[in-house]
Amino acid sequence: MGEDGEEVKTREEGMKRWKFEMTIRFLRGSDEDFEYGSVDKNEEYDEVERREEEDQWFDDEEPSFDGEGDEWKKGETGVQDF
């Protein structure tokens, strides 16, 4: 029987409930077999998260140009003239 008192009828249902319970247990910090401190104090994970957020920001940005059409290309030639 599950914690809610309902009987588990199939193996698949039992596995689904077990995975859900283990996930909740882990997220609550109740998994005694996992060293949460090694993750919480690891700055590398923070860097990965910052990089992913930055990448997402760039992906969401719309390109913009000054002027319309090819007008934005007018101006400097890119050639040094000194």
GROMACS elastic network, one bead per residue, 0.5 to 0.9 nm:
[ bonds ]
;  ai    aj funct       b0    kb
    1     4     6  0.78565   500
    1     5     6  0.58184   500
    1     6     6  0.56205   500
    1     8     6  0.56649   500
    1     9     6  0.89963   500
    2     5     6  0.53922   500
    2     6     6  0.55369   500
    2     7     6  0.61523   500
    2     8     6  0.65772   500
    2    14     6  0.83665   500
    2    17     6  0.77867   500
    3     6     6  0.74632   500
    4     7     6  0.87487   500
    8    11     6  0.77939   500
    8    13     6  0.63932   500
    8    14     6  0.58546   500
    8    17     6  0.87657   500
    9    12     6  0.86315   500
    9    13     6  0.68639   500
    9    14     6  0.76013   500
   10    13     6  0.52018   500
   10    14     6  0.62695   500
   10    15     6  0.87159   500
   11    15     6  0.61614   500
   11    16     6  0.85693   500
   12    15     6  0.51064   500
   12    16     6  0.61171   500
   12    17     6  0.86239   500
   13    16     6  0.50455   500
   13    17     6  0.61942   500
   13    18     6  0.85347   500
   14    17     6  0.52006   500
   14    18     6  0.60675   500
   14    19     6  0.86127   500
   15    19     6  0.60650   500
   15    20     6  0.84861   500
   16    19     6  0.52795   500
   16    20     6  0.62101   500
   16    21     6  0.86980   500
   17    20     6  0.50634   500
   17    21     6  0.61442   500
   17    22     6  0.85892   500
   18    21     6  0.51555   500
   18    22     6  0.61249   500
   18    23     6  0.85360   500
   19    22     6  0.51241   500
   19    23     6  0.60618   500
   19    24     6  0.86311   500
   20    23     6  0.51207   500
   20    24     6  0.62557   500
   20    25     6  0.85820   500
   21    24     6  0.51622   500
   21    25     6  0.60565   500
   21    26     6  0.85656   500
   22    26     6  0.60976   500
   22    27     6  0.85880   500
   22    31     6  0.81826   500
   23    26     6  0.51389   500
   23    27     6  0.61554   500
   23    28     6  0.86060   500
   24    27     6  0.51012   500
   24    28     6  0.61103   500
   24    29     6  0.86493   500
   24    30     6  0.86535   500
   25    28     6  0.52830   500
   25    29     6  0.64523   500
   25    30     6  0.52370   500
   25    31     6  0.59661   500
   26    29     6  0.51798   500
   26    30     6  0.57823   500
   26    31     6  0.52011   500
   26    32     6  0.89208   500
   26    34     6  0.82629   500
   27    30     6  0.75361   500
   27    31     6  0.84334   500
   28    31     6  0.80455   500
   29    32     6  0.81611   500
   29    34     6  0.86051   500
   29    36     6  0.73394   500
   30    33     6  0.88850   500
   30    34     6  0.87083   500
   31    34     6  0.57256   500
   31    35     6  0.85384   500
   31    36     6  0.87913   500
   32    35     6  0.77510   500
   34    37     6  0.88947   500
   35    38     6  0.58277   500
   35    39     6  0.74743   500
   36    39     6  0.54575   500
   36    40     6  0.61195   500
   36    41     6  0.86333   500
   37    41     6  0.58291   500
   37    42     6  0.81844   500
   38    41     6  0.57163   500
   38    42     6  0.61947   500
   39    42     6  0.52368   500
   39    43     6  0.85073   500
   39    45     6  0.75360   500
   40    43     6  0.81494   500
   40    45     6  0.85111   500
   41    45     6  0.88991   500
   42    45     6  0.60289   500
   42    46     6  0.74017   500
   43    46     6  0.51275   500
   43    47     6  0.63830   500
   43    48     6  0.88163   500
   44    47     6  0.50622   500
   44    48     6  0.63005   500
   44    49     6  0.86921   500
   45    48     6  0.51045   500
   45    49     6  0.62577   500
   45    50     6  0.86853   500
   46    49     6  0.50771   500
   46    50     6  0.61789   500
   46    51     6  0.86060   500
   47    50     6  0.50611   500
   47    51     6  0.60975   500
   47    52     6  0.85555   500
   48    51     6  0.51124   500
   48    52     6  0.61489   500
   48    53     6  0.86251   500
   49    52     6  0.51130   500
   49    53     6  0.61801   500
   49    54     6  0.86066   500
   50    53     6  0.51086   500
   50    54     6  0.61484   500
   50    55     6  0.85866   500
   51    54     6  0.50641   500
   51    55     6  0.60906   500
   51    56     6  0.85524   500
   52    55     6  0.50565   500
   52    56     6  0.61267   500
   52    57     6  0.85835   500
   53    56     6  0.50937   500
   53    57     6  0.61897   500
   53    58     6  0.87734   500
   54    57     6  0.50003   500
   54    58     6  0.63276   500
   54    59     6  0.86072   500
   55    58     6  0.51845   500
   55    59     6  0.61461   500
   55    60     6  0.86518   500
   56    60     6  0.61314   500
   56    61     6  0.86730   500
   57    60     6  0.51875   500
   57    61     6  0.63167   500
   58    61     6  0.51994   500
   58    62     6  0.84813   500
   59    62     6  0.81487   500
   65    68     6  0.74415   500
   65    69     6  0.89655   500
   65    72     6  0.65075   500
   66    71     6  0.80043   500
   66    72     6  0.53698   500
   66    73     6  0.88858   500
   67    70     6  0.78780   500
   67    71     6  0.57441   500
   67    72     6  0.50968   500
   67    73     6  0.88476   500
   68    71     6  0.57814   500
   68    72     6  0.65593   500
   69    72     6  0.69814   500
   69    73     6  0.86861   500
   70    73     6  0.55488   500
   70    74     6  0.74812   500
   71    74     6  0.55118   500
   71    75     6  0.88498   500
   72    75     6  0.79706   500
   73    76     6  0.82083   500
   73    77     6  0.89280   500
   74    77     6  0.80496   500
   76    79     6  0.78462   500
   77    80     6  0.83456   500
